[in-house]
Amino acid sequence: MTDVTAARGGGGDNRGFQLLRFADIATLFRRGDIALAVGILVTLVVLILPLPPLLLDFSLAASIIFSVLILVTALFIEALLCCRSPKSIRAQLKTVGSI
């Protein structure tokens, strides 16, 4: 005879394995080292596993959009460049006429 209640977890003690909630995962990703490790693992999985062409198209489009967003943001920020750059860079930019 086999014990079916033990396989189903019918013992009433449910403290063994619990799934993480979304808030717990968000607090884990606030630490930079864990987020970096997960990012590296995701990158390796994407490189190793074959992905469908539609998913590849969407990820390429998201990558291009994200890079253009960073480029446009960097081009339109001049307050940080004005205040925190060395004097030699500011002098060169004044001769070009951008500041």
VMD Tcl script that draws the C-alpha trace (Angstrom):
set ca {
  {0.00 0.00 0.00}
  {1.10 3.54 -0.66}
  {0.42 6.57 1.44}
  {-1.39 9.03 -0.83}
  {-1.91 11.71 1.82}
  {1.83 12.20 2.32}
  {2.35 12.85 -1.38}
  {-0.44 15.41 -1.46}
  {0.82 17.29 1.54}
  {-2.20 16.38 3.60}
  {-0.24 16.36 6.80}
  {-1.28 19.93 7.58}
  {2.29 21.24 7.97}
  {2.74 23.71 5.10}
  {5.94 25.45 6.24}
  {8.30 23.65 3.84}
  {8.50 25.37 0.47}
  {6.78 28.67 -0.14}
  {6.73 30.68 -3.34}
  {8.10 34.21 -3.25}
  {5.65 37.05 -3.57}
  {6.21 39.90 -6.03}
  {7.11 42.29 -3.20}
  {9.79 39.86 -1.98}
  {11.26 39.64 -5.47}
  {11.25 43.44 -5.78}
  {13.18 43.80 -2.52}
  {15.72 41.25 -3.75}
  {16.29 43.23 -6.96}
  {17.01 46.40 -5.00}
  {20.38 44.86 -4.25}
  {22.58 45.48 -7.26}
  {24.57 42.27 -7.04}
  {21.51 40.03 -7.21}
  {20.05 42.02 -10.12}
  {23.37 41.76 -11.97}
  {23.55 38.00 -11.41}
  {19.98 37.50 -12.65}
  {20.70 39.68 -15.67}
  {23.76 37.64 -16.57}
  {21.81 34.38 -16.19}
  {18.98 35.68 -18.38}
  {21.49 36.76 -21.02}
  {23.13 33.34 -21.03}
  {19.77 31.58 -21.29}
  {18.76 33.79 -24.22}
  {22.06 33.03 -25.96}
  {21.84 29.27 -25.43}
  {18.14 28.50 -25.94}
  {16.60 28.92 -29.38}
  {13.99 31.66 -29.32}
  {11.08 32.10 -31.70}
  {11.58 34.79 -34.37}
  {8.74 36.95 -33.05}
  {10.35 37.14 -29.61}
  {13.69 37.99 -31.20}
  {12.04 40.79 -33.20}
  {10.40 42.26 -30.11}
  {13.58 42.07 -28.06}
  {15.58 43.76 -30.84}
  {12.97 46.51 -31.09}
  {13.02 47.01 -27.31}
  {16.82 47.18 -27.34}
  {16.83 49.84 -30.07}
  {14.14 51.87 -28.29}
  {16.03 51.68 -25.01}
  {19.31 52.78 -26.63}
  {17.65 55.71 -28.42}
  {16.02 56.73 -25.13}
  {19.41 56.80 -23.41}
  {20.94 58.74 -26.30}
  {18.21 61.38 -26.32}
  {18.36 61.70 -22.54}
  {22.13 62.18 -22.65}
  {21.84 64.79 -25.38}
  {19.29 66.94 -23.58}
  {20.94 66.97 -20.14}
  {23.17 70.00 -19.90}
  {22.87 70.94 -16.24}
  {25.02 68.03 -15.07}
  {27.59 68.68 -17.78}
  {27.75 72.32 -16.81}
  {28.28 71.73 -13.11}
  {30.32 68.54 -12.82}
  {32.61 68.42 -15.82}
  {36.26 69.42 -15.60}
  {37.19 72.93 -16.72}
  {39.03 71.67 -19.81}
  {35.90 69.94 -21.14}
  {33.78 73.02 -20.45}
  {36.33 75.22 -22.24}
  {36.28 72.96 -25.29}
  {32.49 72.91 -25.35}
  {32.32 76.71 -25.09}
  {34.53 77.02 -28.15}
  {32.18 74.71 -30.05}
  {29.23 76.77 -28.86}
  {27.07 74.11 -27.22}
  {27.00 75.72 -23.76}
}
mol new
graphics top color blue
foreach p $ca { graphics top sphere $p radius 0.5 }
foreach p [lrange $ca 0 end-1] q [lrange $ca 1 end] { graphics top cylinder $p $q radius 0.2 }
display resetview
